[in-house]
Amino acid sequence: MGGPQTPVRELLSLTLELAVPIWLERLRQKDPEIREMLIQYWADKSADAVAYQGDVLQFGGKKGAAASVFNALARGLAVLATCPGGVVFLGVLWCDRHAPYGRSYDGQICQQCLAESSGNDWLSPKDQLTGLRVKCQEIETAATTEGIL
Ligand SMILES: [Zn+2]
């Protein structure tokens, strides 16, 4: 993180702080089997949207495109929040178990998850989530280094 807080970056952060818990709650309301299927589906769709259309968040696009990618990003962050260690994006930690509503954070992984773990096996993210984590990192890096967000 670091970098100056521009209005667009602040708006993205604020809207994600609202949207991610909403998607987490939707996941929570599902039966376990449906929940797992939804996590897989959202992970795949979110990774694609962020990878191939993430620039509309930075540069704009057709009407509705930014909203679509924003929702994909928020769903993707919700999916990552269900993983051990949660996810940190734009200085906010979401962990389904310890920070479902997000909180300002300067670490890289939920320390409560780390404290509760007995080994490092859970630190290996599911293969299908790796791409999404990488893309979220790329967006955050671009937001920080290019000062666009
Ligand atoms: Zn946690």
Residues whose N, C-alpha, C, O or C-beta is under 5 A from the ligand:
A	BS01	ZN	G85 G86 C95 R97 H98 C110 Q112 C113
